[in-house]
Amino acid sequence: MNYPDWIWHNGQIKPWAEATTHVMSHALHYGSSVFEGIRSYDTPNGPAIFRLTDHNKRLYASARIYDMPMPYSLDEINAACREVLKKNGLGVAYLRPFAYRGLGGFGLSADTPVDMSVAAWKMGAYLGEGVLENGIDACVSSWQRFAPNTIPAGAKAGGNYLSGQLVAREARRLGFGEGIALASTGLLSEGAGENLFLVFNGELHTTPISAALLNGITRNTIMTLAQKADIKVVERDIPREYLYLCDELFMCGTAAEITPIRSVDGRVIGEGVAGPVTRQMQKLFFGLFDGSTPDEHGWLEYV
């Protein structure tokens, strides 16, 4: 991987290699970090960060859940995101605001300093070249999501993603593009790091936030765009077998954007290609960046 030249770290832009932390930092041992994944896009009006403020509000919400005091304000982190893009000369990029408990104690409840960084780098399609057009083959993982009142799924925290690593690595080992996890109830939850949408008779069906999933910002975007386009959105519990019965299926997230799923567990979904509703949602979503979909919600925050 080619790393960018510059990164924002603890209040200042510095060379990438100088953004270091001690090996005994709390977050390295206990997963005590929160983060966001954000994309910026080229638009007719210049580079814009998609839903920057919404993402960073969720960053602060995740920190609040984990009782992590944030050393910088929301406005300062928004400014840092813009600054690191400009310094690296990036338009289309992926941004990673990150807060973590640093060095200062060894116990689980140690009150350590909280350090922060914002990185930005070029990233294409998260699940591989051509997947937005051609889709992926997915599998249901043998690993389930955490049960309610164990680990807060509503926080985007580093430790939470150990679950997603198990799901994703198992899928890759078995030759699939991504894994799908069930909740502790045995009902559908989400992908390793993506939310799910199933299409039945032209309607979008998605699992509820009570199904141990992160309430994704791309998920919210899709639901909002669909409703505007008179596509019905149903949020409900979904049994596993409905993966095999739906007309279309796709994953979504900041990294994955809108990725069609052509098969699950070797069973072809629909015609085995992205269906008309999936394509329509891709057109509406990516249209936000080429101007063909009006940005009625102020989601584009210009660099």
N, C-alpha and C positions, 0 to 999 in steps of 0.2 A: 504494500500500500504506500502511495505517495502522500506524506503528511503535509499539511499546510505550514506556512512559515511562522504564523503568529497565532496566539491564543490569549484570551482574557482570563486572568487568574488573580483572585483576591484584590480586585480593584484596579488592575492595570494590564495593559497589553504588553506581552513579553514574548520572546522567542519560544516556539513550541517546546523545545527540549528543556527549557528552564521551568516549566510548570510541573513541579515535582511535589511529592509528599513523602512522609516517613513510612517505612514498612510496618511500623507499629501503630499507624493511624487506626482509629476505632472502626472506620468504615471498611477497611480491608479485612478485618477479622469478623465483623458482625453484620455486614451488609447495610450499615446505617447511613444510607444516602438516598436522596431523592433527585429526580432528573426529569427532563422533558426532551422529546424529539420534535423538531420543528423543521419545516421546509421553507425555503425561499425559491421564488420562481421569477423568471423574466416575464414582464408584461409589456403591453404597448406603452405604458407610462413609466417604465423603468422597473428595476428589481423591487419585489415586494415580498415581505415575510407573511406567510399565511397564518392568520389567527394568532399572531404573536402574543397579544395581551391575554387571550383566553388560555393559551398554553402556559404562560408564566403565572397566571392566577392559579392554575391547577398545581403548578410547582409549589406555590406557597401553601395551598391547601394540603398537599401531601406532607409538607414539613410540619404543618399544624397537627395533622393526625399523629405524626411520630414525635411530637413535642420537641421539634428542632428549631431553635431561634435562628432567624435568617439575618445575616449581618448587613445585607443591602436591601434597598427598597425595590418594589416592583418596577418603578420608573428607571432605576439604575440598571437593573438587569435587562430591561427592554433596550436601553441605550447601549449596553454592552453587546447585545446581539447585533445591533446595527454596526457598531464600531468594529467588531471582529470580521464582519463581512467586508466592510470597506477596506480594512487593513490588508486583507488577503486578496482583494480584488475579485470577490466572488459575487455572482448574480444568482445562478441556480446552485443551491447548496442545501446541506443538512446541518442543522444547528443542534447543539447539545448543551443547554444550561444544566448545571450540576451543582448540588450542594451536599456536603458530606461532613461527618464528624471526623475531625483530624486528631492529631496527637495531643494527649493531655490526660489520659487515664486508661486503665486496663479493664475495669469492670463493665458489665453490661449497662449499668445506669450511670456511667461516668459522665460528668458535665465537661465535655471537651469543647474546644473551639470549633466553630463551623466554618469551613472553607468553601469557597465557591469558584467555579470556572465556567466559561462559555467557549466552546470549540465550534468551528465550522469547517466543513470539508465538502468536496464534490462527491455525490453519491447518485448512482443511477437507480434502476429498478431493484428494490431490496431483495426480492426472491429470485433474481437472475434475469439475464438479458432476454427480452422477448416475451416475458410472462404476462405483461399487461395486455398483449394482443392474443397470445396463445393459451394462457392459463397454466395452471399447475395441477399435478396429481397430489392429493392429500390423503392422510390416513387418520383414523381415530386413535389417539394415543392410549397406551396402557396406564399412563399417569393421569390422575384426576387433579382438578384444581382444589385449593384449600377450602375447608369447610367454613361456614359463617362463624364469626366471632373468634377466629384463630389468627389469621393474618388479614389486615384490611385491604381487600382487593381494590377499593376506591382510591388508594394511594399509589402513585407511580414511584415506587421505591426500589432501590437496588436489590435488597434481599428478596423481594417478591418475585424477581425474575429468575431465581433459581428454578422455580416451577416451570417457567417457559423454556429454560435451557434443557430440562429433561425431556419436554415434549418435542422441541425442535431437533435435538440431537438424535433422539430415537427415530424420528421421521427420516432424517438424512441417512442414518445407518441402514434403514430399511429400503432406501431408494426413492423416497417420496420428497416432494418439494416443501411440504410443511405439515405439521401435525395439528390436530383438532383435539381439544381437551373437553372432557365431561366435568360437570360440577360434582360435588360430593353426593348429590341427590341421584346421580346417574343420568341427569338431563344434560343437554348441550350447554356449554359455557362459551368458549371462544377458541381462537387459534393460539399458537404459542405466544404470539405478540400482536394479534390482530383480532378485531371483532368480525362477526359473521352475519351475513344476510342470505336468506333463502327466498326464492321467488316461487310463489304458487299462484297460478291464474292471474299473472300480471301484478300481484301484490308483493310488497317486501315484508318479510317476517324476520324478526331478530330477537335474540335472547335478552331478557331483562337484566338490569344491573344487579339484581339479587342473585344472579347465577354466577357469582364469584368472578366478575369481569371488570376490567377498567372501562369506565364510561368515556369512550373514545371521542376525541374532538372531530376526527374524520367521520365517525359514526353519527355524531350529531349533525354534521354538515350534510351527509347523505340523507338523513331523515328530513331535514329542512328543505333540501332541494327537491326531494321526491314529493313531499306534500305540496310544494309550489307547483309541481308539474302534474298534480292530480293523480299521483301514484299513492295508493293507500299503503300506510305503514302500520304493521301489527307488531307490538312488543309483547312476547308471551313465552312461557315455558315451552321448550321444544324437545321431544324425545329423539334419541339418536337415530332411529330408523327413518326419520323424516329427511335426513341427509340424502338417503337413497331414493326418496320419492319426489323431491322438489324438481321444478322445471329448470331452475338455474341456481347457482350458488357462487358467492364471491366473498373474499376477505377484504377488509379495509383497515387502514391505519396510516399514520403519517409516513412511515417508511414504505409500507406495502401499497399505499395509495388505494386503487381499486383493482384487485387482482382476481380474475376469474378462476374458479375451480372446476376442472373438467371431469374429475373423477374422485371418488372417496373409497378407500379400501378396495381399489380395483374395479369399482362399479361406476359406469359412465353416468354422468349427470346430464339429463336432457339429451341434446344432440352431440355432446362432447366438445362443444365450443361455447364461447361466450354468447349468451342469448340476448334477445333484444332489450330487455330491461337492464341487464348489466351494461350493455353498450350505451344505452341512454344515460345511465348514471355516470359512466365514464365521460360521456360528452358534456354533460352538465357540470361535472366536477372540473375537468380540465378546461372547460370553457371559461371558468372564473379567471384563468390566467391569460387566455388569448383575447378576452373581451366579449366572447360570444354568449356567455352567461352573465347577466348583470350582477354586480356585487352590491346587492341591496342591503347587506348587513355590515358593511365596513370591515370585511374580513381581511382585505389586502392592506397591510400596513407597510408603507413604502420606506425603503432604506434611505 
